[in-house]
Amino acid sequence: MLLYSLVNYRLISNQKGRFTALSQNKKQMKKIALLYFMLFITATAFAQTKQLPTWKTITTGIQLNTSAEILEELKEKGTTIPYYGGPVKEVLGLTNFSEAPQKLDLVRVSFDQLNPQDDYAGYDEIVAAAKALGLTFCPAEVGPMLRLQYLDQPADESVTIVMEPIYYSEYQSSYIYSLVNTTCGNQGKMSKGLKLNDEGSPYSHWANFVFCRSSAQ
């Protein structure tokens, strides 16, 4: 009887050992599978981003460090601040500008490239879709700097700078820079302008977005 019990105990112990080992192997396999999946997602996003061409390369840190200097330069370049453009002057005063010159590679994508299944999307959805492609925020200064350097903007085009929104306490709203070239006044004259989009504004198929290409790319 004792011998039987010992044999039975060893058989049960062996089975438990095999079960424990099998469970550990399954956990390890799951971890490995998850790791490969994350590597695949990262590689896919990197490949997709590499396929997106650099749209423009701009220079920041060009000795324009205050909102007054920016506004004066915008005026000299023939650009405007539309009456519907929001508190641009105030937000310019809250924008950080680089002191040293640096070049930034910009990538431009359309709404349909980022959100093809929906007719409308919020800013957070646009940002999430872009991050999945490996794209990054632009520094806020890209808005006014690009306006100064993008003087051949086509008519009726609007381009939104994807950036960390700037909060303006008086209006209790956060804003994003946008570049437009629209009809101004009764004479039908086209005017290149710098305006603001409220962070909560929806976007649709007409929208275009500008991101920075990661330095690692």
QUIQUIHU-V67122 format. One record per backbone hydrogen bond with DSSP energy under -1.0 kcal/mol. NH is the residue of the N-H (numbers start at 1). CO is the residue of the C=O. If there is no record, write none. Layout:
nh=NH co=CO
nh=NH co=CO
This chain:
nh=5 co=1
nh=6 co=2
nh=7 co=3
nh=8 co=4
nh=9 co=5
nh=10 co=6
nh=11 co=7
nh=12 co=8
nh=13 co=9
nh=14 co=10
nh=15 co=11
nh=16 co=12
nh=17 co=13
nh=18 co=14
nh=19 co=15
nh=20 co=16
nh=21 co=17
nh=22 co=18
nh=23 co=19
nh=24 co=20
nh=25 co=21
nh=26 co=22
nh=27 co=23
nh=28 co=24
nh=29 co=25
nh=30 co=26
nh=31 co=27
nh=32 co=28
nh=33 co=29
nh=34 co=30
nh=35 co=31
nh=36 co=32
nh=37 co=33
nh=38 co=34
nh=39 co=35
nh=40 co=36
nh=41 co=37
nh=42 co=38
nh=43 co=39
nh=44 co=40
nh=45 co=41
nh=46 co=42
nh=47 co=43
nh=48 co=44
nh=49 co=45
nh=50 co=46
nh=51 co=47
nh=52 co=49
nh=55 co=106
nh=56 co=106
nh=58 co=104
nh=60 co=102
nh=70 co=66
nh=71 co=67
nh=72 co=68
nh=73 co=69
nh=74 co=70
nh=75 co=71
nh=76 co=72
nh=77 co=73
nh=78 co=75
nh=79 co=74
nh=80 co=192
nh=85 co=82
nh=88 co=86
nh=91 co=87
nh=92 co=88
nh=93 co=89
nh=95 co=92
nh=102 co=60
nh=104 co=58
nh=106 co=56
nh=107 co=211
nh=109 co=209
nh=111 co=207
nh=114 co=110
nh=115 co=111
nh=118 co=115
nh=121 co=203
nh=126 co=122
nh=127 co=123
nh=128 co=124
nh=129 co=125
nh=130 co=126
nh=131 co=127
nh=132 co=128
nh=133 co=130
nh=134 co=131
nh=135 co=130
nh=136 co=212
nh=138 co=162
nh=142 co=139
nh=143 co=140
nh=145 co=141
nh=146 co=142
nh=147 co=143
nh=148 co=144
nh=149 co=145
nh=150 co=146
nh=156 co=181
nh=157 co=154
nh=159 co=179
nh=160 co=208
nh=161 co=177
nh=162 co=210
nh=166 co=175
nh=168 co=173
nh=172 co=168
nh=173 co=168
nh=175 co=166
nh=176 co=197
nh=178 co=195
nh=179 co=159
nh=180 co=193
nh=181 co=157
nh=182 co=191
nh=184 co=189
nh=191 co=182
nh=193 co=180
nh=194 co=80
nh=195 co=178
nh=196 co=85
nh=197 co=176
nh=199 co=174
nh=201 co=198
nh=203 co=121
nh=207 co=204
nh=209 co=109
nh=210 co=160
nh=211 co=107
nh=212 co=136
nh=213 co=105
nh=217 co=214
